[in-house]
Amino acid sequence: MTREPGIVSGVSVAHHHASVEAIDAASAESQREAVEQLLARDGVAEALVLQTCNRAERYVVTEDPQRGRDVLASSTSDLPAGTVAEMDHEESLRHLLRVAAGLESLVPGEDQILGQVRDAREDARHAGGLGPVLDDAVTKAIHVGERARTETAINDGVVSLGSAAVELAGRECDLASATALVVGAGEIATLASEALADRAGVDHLLVANRTVPHAEHIVSTVDVSASATGLGALPSAVDTADLVVSATASPQPVFDVETFGTVGDTVVVDIGQPRDVPRGAGEYAGVSVFDLDDLESITAATRASRDAAAEAVEEIVESEFRNLLTQFKRNRADDVISSMYESAERVKARELQEAFGKLDLDDDQQEVVESMADSLVNQLLAAPTESLRDAAEDDDWTTIDTALRLFDPHFGSGEQPPSVAMAEDEVHDRLSALVDADD
């Protein structure tokens, strides 16, 4: 068994400490592509990338934690100071659990992040980025997210980013008599459309998307006057709209700044990541542009009302975090114990073959000798097995790493590890005694 690297390093560029522009700059074209780029770096065994409207995060697994920090630092070196949160092994694991639970979201407890974590897991898996460490970690994170939403009230009454955008827009214009344009057909755009139809009751809803059938699907589900169009019709659509909510994942703005030049009084809420609306659009008379940073005020009241539920979720996170660490410790100890038994089994098999070549034993006698050899191996390794498990529970990684060096058959020059040699001598002496007795 070869030694598995198992130290997680992480970086987070999120709304807590970074602007929309910084998050945009930290994001790759796709999560899968970003994972592949990280895996191409020397020393990176596993990788996971999570990109949403308000966060861009990277996690890597390396044998040397400094190597992990260096790889991640190079991917965020161009970002402004103070926008990147660096995380060590335990910080990364705890943070991933908190993200999936909704504790790190702009809207506490929002449901979209759990689906986004699942998507990140699938992207990493398809890119070959998930191994024994990150697979267990992200699976645990999803489990925590599910527990948070079924066992607490963390998402009771919580608005999504889409409905938060509608609430903000309602402060700026009369939605009941408005024509609203929603750009995009993803989850957030769908939620915004539903909020405009169900809660705001807009006069007419227009949904624009690159793939028109997807926009038509949203139109078919809302209970207001609605129509669908393609992105090519955006200039005329904006002309008729009192409110624009844009929520695409396009790498480039979907609007030209000139589109807003003659539209008059229009409220624009841009929750695309990266931006869908060029910054200069807000300079035209009558055009008010809001982005993700502006939603912070909308979600402040919701966040305050979730404090009690968040405390319960924090307890879930801490409990599951301890379970995850214990799981990793046991896995590392089991790796060493497995290596130890594999080495001893090879010695036993070799010695038995040599003994059987010298002894004239029938099947029953051979079974007795094999049973004795099994008993010897188990007795010899019982004490070190218990010690290794105790070392893992006590975070005694020096003992664990030393045992890996002693028992890993692939470690070093290939010479027999001292502990295995001792076991070999014991088995050899017992079997030699049987040979002498037979003679």
C-alpha positions in Angstrom: 0.0 0.0 0.0 1.4 3.4 -0.9 1.1 6.4 1.3 -1.9 8.6 0.5 -1.4 12.3 0.8 -4.2 13.8 2.9 -3.7 17.4 3.8 -6.4 19.8 2.6 -5.7 23.5 1.8 -8.3 26.0 0.7 -8.9 29.5 -0.4 -12.2 31.5 -0.4 -13.1 34.7 -2.2 -16.6 35.4 -1.0 -19.0 38.2 -0.3 -17.9 38.5 3.3 -14.6 40.1 2.3 -14.6 40.5 -1.5 -16.5 42.6 -4.0 -18.4 41.2 -7.0 -15.4 42.2 -9.2 -13.0 40.3 -7.0 -15.2 37.2 -7.1 -15.5 37.5 -10.8 -11.7 37.8 -11.2 -11.2 34.7 -9.0 -13.6 32.6 -11.0 -12.6 30.3 -13.9 -14.6 29.7 -17.1 -16.0 26.5 -15.5 -15.5 24.5 -12.3 -14.4 21.4 -14.1 -11.8 23.3 -16.0 -10.5 24.9 -12.8 -10.2 21.4 -11.2 -8.3 20.1 -14.2 -5.9 23.0 -13.9 -5.3 22.4 -10.2 -4.7 18.7 -10.8 -2.1 19.5 -13.4 0.1 21.1 -10.7 2.8 19.0 -9.2 1.9 17.5 -5.9 -1.9 18.0 -6.1 -3.7 14.7 -5.6 -7.3 15.9 -5.3 -9.1 19.2 -6.1 -12.5 20.7 -5.7 -13.8 24.1 -7.0 -17.0 25.8 -5.9 -18.1 28.9 -7.9 -21.5 30.7 -7.2 -22.8 34.2 -7.5 -21.1 35.3 -4.3 -18.1 33.0 -3.9 -15.2 31.4 -5.7 -13.4 28.7 -3.7 -10.7 26.2 -4.3 -9.6 23.2 -2.3 -6.6 20.9 -3.0 -5.2 17.8 -1.3 -1.4 17.5 -1.1 1.1 15.6 1.0 2.9 18.8 2.0 0.6 21.5 3.2 3.1 24.2 2.1 2.8 22.9 -1.5 -1.0 23.2 -1.3 -0.7 26.8 0.0 1.7 27.7 -2.8 -0.6 26.2 -5.5 -3.6 28.1 -4.3 -1.7 31.3 -3.7 -0.5 31.3 -7.4 -4.2 31.1 -8.5 -5.2 34.1 -6.5 -2.1 36.3 -6.7 -3.6 39.0 -8.8 -6.5 39.7 -6.4 -6.5 42.8 -4.1 -5.1 42.3 -0.6 -7.7 41.3 1.9 -10.1 39.6 -0.5 -8.7 36.0 -0.2 -9.2 33.9 2.9 -6.6 31.2 3.2 -7.6 28.0 5.1 -5.6 25.1 6.5 -6.7 21.5 6.7 -9.3 21.8 9.5 -10.4 25.3 8.6 -11.1 24.1 5.0 -13.1 21.1 6.2 -15.2 23.1 8.7 -15.8 25.9 6.1 -17.0 23.5 3.5 -19.5 22.1 6.0 -20.6 25.6 6.9 -21.1 26.6 3.3 -23.3 23.6 2.5 -25.3 24.3 5.7 -26.0 27.9 4.4 -24.2 29.6 7.3 -21.8 31.4 4.8 -24.5 32.5 2.4 -25.5 36.0 1.6 -29.0 34.8 2.5 -28.6 32.5 5.5 -29.9 29.1 5.0 -30.7 29.6 1.3 -31.3 26.3 -0.5 -29.5 27.0 -3.7 -26.0 26.6 -2.2 -26.7 22.9 -1.4 -27.5 22.1 -5.1 -24.4 24.1 -6.1 -22.2 22.0 -3.7 -23.6 18.9 -5.3 -22.8 20.3 -8.8 -19.3 21.1 -7.6 -18.9 17.5 -6.5 -20.0 16.2 -9.8 -17.7 18.6 -11.8 -14.8 17.5 -9.6 -15.6 13.8 -10.0 -15.8 14.1 -13.8 -12.4 15.9 -13.8 -10.8 13.2 -11.7 -10.5 15.5 -8.7 -12.1 13.5 -6.0 -10.2 11.0 -3.9 -10.6 9.5 -0.5 -10.2 12.9 1.3 -12.3 15.4 -0.6 -14.9 12.8 -1.6 -15.5 12.1 2.1 -15.4 15.8 2.9 -17.9 17.0 0.3 -20.2 14.0 1.0 -20.2 15.0 4.7 -20.9 18.6 3.7 -24.0 17.7 1.7 -25.2 15.5 4.6 -24.7 18.5 7.0 -26.6 20.8 4.6 -29.5 18.3 4.5 -29.6 18.0 8.2 -29.6 21.8 8.7 -32.6 22.2 6.5 -34.7 19.3 7.9 -33.8 19.6 11.6 -33.8 23.3 12.0 -35.7 26.4 10.9 -32.6 27.9 9.1 -34.5 28.3 5.8 -37.9 29.1 7.1 -39.1 32.3 5.5 -35.7 32.9 4.0 -35.7 34.6 0.6 -33.5 33.4 -2.2 -31.3 35.7 -4.2 -33.9 35.8 -6.8 -36.7 36.9 -4.4 -34.3 39.3 -2.6 -33.7 41.0 -6.0 -37.5 41.3 -6.4 -37.8 42.8 -2.9 -35.1 45.3 -3.6 -36.8 46.3 -6.9 -40.1 46.7 -5.1 -38.6 49.5 -3.0 -37.7 51.3 -6.2 -40.8 51.0 -8.3 -44.5 49.8 -8.3 -44.2 46.2 -9.3 -48.0 45.6 -9.5 -48.2 47.8 -12.6 -44.8 47.0 -14.0 -43.5 45.1 -17.0 -40.6 43.0 -15.7 -37.9 41.4 -17.8 -36.0 38.5 -16.3 -32.8 37.5 -18.2 -31.7 33.9 -17.8 -33.4 30.6 -17.2 -31.3 29.1 -14.4 -32.4 28.4 -10.8 -32.0 32.0 -9.6 -33.7 33.5 -12.7 -36.5 31.0 -12.2 -36.9 32.0 -8.5 -36.9 35.6 -9.5 -39.7 34.9 -12.1 -41.8 33.1 -9.5 -41.4 35.9 -7.0 -42.4 38.5 -9.6 -45.4 36.5 -10.5 -46.6 35.2 -7.2 -45.6 37.8 -4.7 -45.3 41.0 -6.7 -48.0 40.2 -9.2 -46.4 42.2 -12.1 -48.5 43.3 -15.0 -46.5 41.4 -17.5 -43.4 39.1 -17.3 -40.9 38.8 -20.1 -38.3 36.0 -19.9 -35.3 36.2 -22.2 -32.7 33.4 -22.6 -30.1 32.3 -25.1 -32.1 29.0 -25.4 -35.7 30.2 -25.9 -37.4 26.9 -25.0 -35.9 27.2 -21.5 -37.5 30.6 -21.2 -40.7 29.3 -22.5 -40.7 26.6 -19.8 -40.5 29.3 -17.1 -43.3 31.2 -18.8 -45.5 28.1 -18.8 -45.1 27.8 -15.0 -46.1 31.3 -13.8 -49.6 32.6 -13.2 -49.4 36.0 -14.9 -49.3 37.4 -18.4 -45.9 36.3 -19.7 -43.9 35.7 -22.8 -40.5 34.4 -23.8 -37.8 35.7 -26.2 -34.2 35.2 -27.2 -31.2 37.4 -26.2 -31.2 39.0 -29.6 -34.4 40.8 -28.7 -32.9 42.3 -25.5 -32.8 46.0 -26.8 -36.5 46.1 -27.6 -37.4 44.1 -24.4 -35.5 46.6 -22.2 -37.4 49.5 -23.9 -40.7 48.1 -22.7 -39.5 47.0 -19.2 -39.8 49.0 -16.0 -37.7 46.4 -14.2 -34.8 44.2 -15.4 -33.5 41.3 -13.3 -30.5 39.6 -14.9 -29.2 36.3 -13.6 -27.1 34.5 -16.2 -23.8 32.7 -16.0 -22.5 34.3 -19.2 -18.7 35.0 -19.1 -19.4 38.3 -20.9 -22.0 41.0 -20.3 -25.3 40.1 -22.0 -26.2 43.8 -22.5 -24.4 46.5 -24.4 -24.2 49.7 -22.3 -25.8 51.6 -25.1 -29.0 49.5 -24.7 -29.9 51.6 -21.6 -29.2 55.0 -23.3 -32.8 55.9 -24.1 -34.9 53.6 -21.9 -35.9 56.2 -19.3 -36.9 55.2 -15.8 -35.8 51.6 -15.4 -34.7 49.6 -12.3 -32.0 47.1 -13.1 -30.9 44.3 -10.6 -27.9 42.5 -11.9 -27.2 39.2 -10.0 -25.3 37.6 -12.8 -21.8 36.2 -12.0 -19.9 37.7 -13.6 -21.8 40.9 -14.3 -24.5 40.9 -17.0 -24.8 44.6 -17.1 -21.9 46.9 -17.9 -21.2 49.3 -15.0 -21.7 52.4 -17.2 -25.4 51.6 -17.6 -26.2 53.3 -14.3 -24.8 56.6 -15.6 -27.8 57.1 -17.9 -30.6 59.3 -16.6 -33.4 57.4 -15.0 -31.5 54.1 -14.9 -30.8 52.6 -11.4 -28.5 49.6 -11.4 -28.1 47.4 -8.3 -25.9 44.3 -7.9 -25.1 41.6 -5.4 -23.4 44.0 -3.0 -26.7 45.9 -2.7 -28.6 42.8 -1.7 -26.7 42.8 1.6 -29.1 45.3 3.1 -32.1 43.3 1.9 -30.9 40.2 3.6 -29.8 41.8 6.9 -33.2 41.5 8.5 -33.5 37.9 7.4 -30.1 37.2 8.9 -31.1 38.7 12.2 -34.2 36.5 12.4 -32.2 33.4 11.7 -29.9 33.7 14.7 -31.6 31.1 16.9 -31.7 28.6 14.0 -28.2 29.3 13.1 -27.0 28.4 16.6 -28.6 24.9 16.1 -27.0 24.6 12.7 -23.6 25.5 14.3 -24.0 22.6 16.7 -24.7 20.3 13.8 -21.7 21.5 11.9 -19.4 21.1 14.9 -20.7 17.6 15.7 -20.3 16.4 12.1 -16.9 18.2 11.8 -15.6 16.1 14.8 -17.0 13.0 13.2 -15.3 13.8 9.9 -11.9 14.3 11.6 -12.3 11.1 13.5 -13.1 9.3 10.3 -10.0 10.7 8.6 -7.9 9.7 11.6 -9.2 6.1 11.5 -8.7 6.0 7.8 -5.0 7.0 8.2 -4.5 4.5 11.0 -6.3 1.8 8.9 -3.9 2.5 6.1 -0.9 1.8 8.3 -2.5 -1.2 9.9 -3.3 -2.6 6.4 0.2 -2.1 5.3 1.5 -3.8 8.4 -0.7 -6.8 7.9 0.1 -7.0 4.2 3.9 -7.0 5.0 3.4 -9.7 7.6 1.2 -11.8 5.3 4.0 -11.8 2.6 6.5 -13.0 5.2 4.1 -15.7 6.4 3.4 -16.9 2.9 7.1 -17.1 2.0 8.0 -19.0 5.2 5.2 -21.4 4.8 6.2 -22.2 1.3 9.7 -22.9 2.4 8.6 -25.0 5.3 6.2 -27.1 3.3 9.1 -27.7 0.8 11.1 -29.3 3.6 8.3 -31.1 5.5 6.2 -34.1 4.3 2.9 -33.0 5.6 -0.6 -34.1 4.6 -3.4 -31.5 4.1 -4.6 -31.6 7.7 -1.0 -31.1 9.0 -0.5 -28.2 6.6 -3.7 -26.6 7.8 -2.5 -26.8 11.4 0.8 -25.1 10.5 -1.0 -22.4 8.5 -3.3 -21.8 11.5 -0.3 -21.5 13.8 1.3 -19.0 11.4 -2.0 -17.0 11.3 -2.1 -17.0 15.1 1.5 -15.8 15.3 0.9 -12.9 12.9 -2.2 -11.8 14.8 -0.5 -12.0 18.2 2.6 -10.2 17.0 0.6 -7.3 15.5 -2.2 -7.0 18.1 -0.3 -4.6 20.3 1.0 -2.3 17.5 -2.5 -2.3 16.0 -4.0 -1.0 19.2 -1.2 1.6 19.6 -1.7 2.9 16.1 -5.4 3.4 16.7 -4.7 5.1 19.9 -2.2 7.4 18.2 -4.8 8.3 15.6 -7.3 9.2 18.2 -4.7 11.3 20.0 -3.5 13.2 16.9 -0.1 11.5 17.3 0.8 11.9 13.6 4.5 11.3 14.3 3.8 7.7 15.4 1.5 7.2 12.4 4.0 8.6 9.9 6.8 6.5 11.5 4.7 3.4 11.1 4.1 4.2 7.5 7.8 4.4 6.9 8.3 1.1 8.7 5.6 -1.0 7.0 5.0 0.6 3.6 6.6 -1.9 1.2 7.2 0.8 -1.4 9.0 3.2 1.0 12.7 3.8 0.8 15.3 1.5 -0.7 13.2 -1.6 -0.7 15.0 -3.3 2.2 12.9 -5.2 4.7 11.5 -2.8 7.3 12.8 -3.6 10.8 9.4 -4.5 12.3 8.7 -6.8 9.4 12.1 -8.4 9.8 11.4 -9.1 13.4 8.1 -10.7 12.5 9.9 -12.8 9.9 12.5 -14.0 12.4 9.8 -15.1 14.8 7.8 -17.0 12.2 11.0 -18.5 10.7 12.1 -19.7 14.2 8.8 -21.4 14.9 8.6 -23.1 11.5 12.2 -24.2 11.7 11.5 -25.8 15.1 8.7 -27.8 13.4 11.1 -28.9 10.7 13.7 -30.1 13.2 11.1 -31.9 15.2 9.9 -33.7 12.1 13.4 -34.8 11.2 
